[in-house]
Amino acid sequence: MKISSHGLECEMHLSQPDNEGWMRTNIQIKATAFEGDYVCTVHKDEWKELVQVLRHLEASVGKDVEVSWENMEANIRFQFRLHKHGTLEGQYKFSPVNFSFGPNLTGAFEADQTFLQGWVRSAQQVLENAP
């Protein structure tokens, strides 16, 4: 999945789920004055929740909406604020260590409503490739 915006370029490459539903996730991040990557795990059900959050945002274009998503082990967190005029503001937190004990990268990004369709399609594709 790729989130591309003004202020954040994030690619998440997920493996096939194991027999318990966990997907090894390689995260590559480019933000202002930072570039890095790390590996964590995301459960398939958590990823389904992210897809639902993004679909909710896409369905809410024209309204003021605020939603967030975080995986269970607190390695990835997104907060999205969609304004009724189409501006999308986001905040992120990335942490390679479970439950945020250790280094964190936090920041903000902006996009407009036209980015949402690509984000939804990209996130959904992960599920389609993970039976």
C-alpha positions in Angstrom: 0.0 0.0 0.0 1.2 3.5 -0.8 0.2 6.7 0.9 1.5 9.6 -1.1 0.8 13.2 0.0 2.4 16.6 0.6 4.7 15.9 3.6 4.7 12.0 3.6 5.5 9.2 1.3 4.8 5.9 2.9 4.9 2.4 1.4 3.9 -0.6 3.3 4.7 -4.0 1.9 2.8 -6.8 3.6 3.5 -10.5 3.4 0.9 -13.2 3.1 -0.8 -13.8 6.4 0.5 -16.7 8.5 -1.9 -19.3 9.9 -2.9 -16.8 12.7 -3.5 -13.9 10.3 -0.3 -11.9 11.0 1.4 -10.2 8.0 5.1 -9.2 8.2 5.1 -5.5 7.2 8.0 -3.6 5.8 7.4 0.1 6.1 9.4 2.7 4.0 9.0 6.3 5.0 10.0 9.6 3.4 9.1 12.7 5.3 10.6 16.1 5.5 14.3 15.7 6.4 13.8 11.9 7.1 14.0 8.7 5.3 14.0 5.2 6.8 12.4 1.8 7.0 11.6 -0.9 9.6 9.7 -4.1 9.9 6.7 -4.9 12.2 3.6 -7.1 12.0 0.0 -6.1 11.2 -2.9 -8.5 11.6 -5.2 -9.1 8.6 -8.2 -7.9 10.7 -6.4 -4.7 11.6 -5.7 -4.1 7.9 -9.4 -4.6 7.2 -10.1 -1.8 9.7 -7.7 0.5 7.9 -9.5 -0.2 4.6 -12.8 0.6 6.3 -11.4 3.9 7.7 -10.2 4.9 4.2 -13.5 3.9 2.6 -15.4 6.0 5.3 -13.2 9.0 4.4 -13.9 8.5 0.7 -17.7 8.2 1.3 -17.6 11.4 3.5 -16.3 13.8 0.9 -18.2 17.0 1.3 -18.4 16.6 5.1 -16.2 17.4 8.1 -14.9 14.0 9.4 -12.2 13.0 11.7 -11.0 9.3 12.0 -7.9 7.4 13.1 -6.4 4.0 12.8 -3.6 2.3 14.8 -2.4 -1.3 14.7 -2.6 -3.3 17.9 1.1 -3.1 18.7 1.3 0.7 18.1 3.8 0.5 15.3 1.6 2.6 12.9 -0.9 5.3 13.6 -2.8 7.6 11.3 -5.2 10.4 12.1 -7.2 11.9 9.2 -9.2 15.1 9.2 -11.3 15.6 6.1 -12.8 19.1 5.6 -16.0 19.6 3.7 -14.2 21.6 1.1 -12.0 18.6 0.2 -8.8 19.3 2.1 -7.4 16.3 4.0 -5.0 16.8 6.9 -3.2 13.8 8.5 -0.9 13.0 11.3 1.2 9.9 11.6 3.3 8.0 14.1 5.7 5.2 13.2 7.5 3.1 15.7 9.6 0.1 15.0 9.3 -1.1 18.6 6.0 -2.6 19.8 3.9 -0.4 22.1 6.0 2.7 21.3 8.8 1.9 23.7 11.7 3.4 21.9 12.1 5.8 18.9 9.0 7.3 17.2 8.6 9.3 14.1 5.7 11.7 14.2 4.5 14.4 11.8 1.8 15.8 9.6 0.8 15.7 6.0 -1.7 17.2 3.6 -3.6 15.9 0.6 -6.9 16.6 -1.1 -9.9 14.3 -1.6 -8.6 13.1 -4.9 -5.9 11.1 -3.2 -8.4 8.9 -1.3 -9.4 6.7 -4.2 -5.8 5.6 -4.8 -5.3 5.0 -1.0 -8.4 2.9 -0.8 -7.5 0.9 -3.9 -4.0 0.3 -2.7 -5.1 -0.8 0.8 -7.8 -3.1 -0.7 -5.3 -4.7 -3.0 -3.4 -5.9 0.0 -6.5 -7.8 1.2 -7.1 -9.2 -2.3 -3.5 -10.6 -2.3 -3.9 -12.0 1.2 -6.4 -14.9 1.1 
